[in-house]
Amino acid sequence: MKHIIIIVLAASMFSCKEKGNTKALENGRYRAELKVDDTLNLPFNFEVISENELQVFNAEEVIEVNDIEYKNDSVYIQMPVFEGFMVAKIEDNSLKGRFVNPNLDRVMDFKAEKNDSRFETYESLSSFDVSGNWETVFSPNSEEDRYIAKGVFKQNGNKVTGTFMTTTGDYRYLEGALNGNQLKLSTFDGAHAFLFTAEVKDSTMNGMFYSGNHWKEPFSAKRNDTFQLPDANQLTYLKEGYDTVAFSFPDENGNIVSLNDERFKGKVILIQIMGTWCPNCLDESKYYSEFYKNNKDQGLEIVALAFEYVKTSEKAFQNIKRLKQDVGIEYPVLLAQHGSASKVKANEKLPMLNHVLSYPTTIFIDKSGKVRKIHTGFNGPATGEKYMEFKIEFEGFIDELLNE
């Protein structure tokens, strides 16, 4: 997805209690704020279950965090899968610290205290109801950065949940509030740190999208219940003269894997173009992992090609091993590239494609080795009905290929 930020600071905003000669997280529900700029903070909620376990919340999403370490007067918290970490100093009944992602050279300040709220809400009902579908354009005045999206929201009183879907994936679980005509939505999941602010009118909204403290862009939207994004099965395709793909990349054990290997012969194959840093790829990997476990004996193989921005292959393989362990992935995850997640460079590794438009992208190959479909992006569980529609289409098409 575009403008992804790998910020793993969520899990670290907490109050604390004495733990011997050190201090530990105190049980309870908290409100954390990440500093976007001098005037804006991005809020989210988490609950400390024990001194070594907490949960981060975004709408219906619950993220379990259990990699927590105490050193001197600080707590170090590692979110699942992603590589960023938090270090926070315990001060009185609050936490203050920073999130560090060394490979992206990004840091965000945060603070947290016990509080059930996310955004402040007024007692009176909002002036508008944003429930429904919104035709959206991000960076509408920039030819280089402009892209379209579909906003899908539900509102209950002041509370708003939903997401933006793009041609390359969704912005996952957004949660916020509409006070009067002012809409605010946020999410933090260990990779995304997103804040959306907008002024709402009868059938339009105009606002700003902040990705952490390193990127912002305007957006505009209008109500449109019939608006649809382009067909995800038509955006990426094989160049003329090709009917299949070929590659040879190493797995985490140093074994070179290619589609010519015996394990793939006569099988239906999914090639997953992804990165361990990519939240949409994580959503997809969780779904594919479970599907593979249930169908691998039917003649199905999945192989993932990881395009990693970390500087060394050693670090890239560490991230691959962590992803496989945390998600329970049983299919191969190969290192296709490290040092950059550039889609242009990724296309050099897969020159038979017209482009690598999105992480993730899935290539469907039949038993004869022919490419039958390429699906760009992934609309995950935050998209609700769209996710259910994808699963029905996906499982139906796989059954069709397996039965040929």
Secondary structure, DSSP 8 states (H G I E B T S, - for coil): -TT------GGG---EEEETTEEEE-SEEEEEEEE-SSS-EEEEEEEEEETTEEEEEETTEEEEE-EEEEETTEEEEE-SSS--EEEEEEETTEEEEEEEETTTTEEEEEEEEE-S-SS---SS--S----EEEEEEESTT-TTT-EEEEEEEEEETTEEEEEEEETTEE---EEEEEETTEEEEEEESSS-EEEEEEEE-SSEEEEEEEETTTEEEEEEEEE-TT-----TTSSS-B-TT-SS---EEE-TTS-EEETTSGGGTTSEEEEEEE-TT-HHHHHHHHHHHHHHHHHGGGTEEEEEEEE--SSSHHHHHHHHHHHHHHHT--S-EEEEE-S---HHHHHHHSTTBS----SSEEEEE-TTS-EEEEEES---GGGTHHHHHHHHHHHHHHHHHHT-
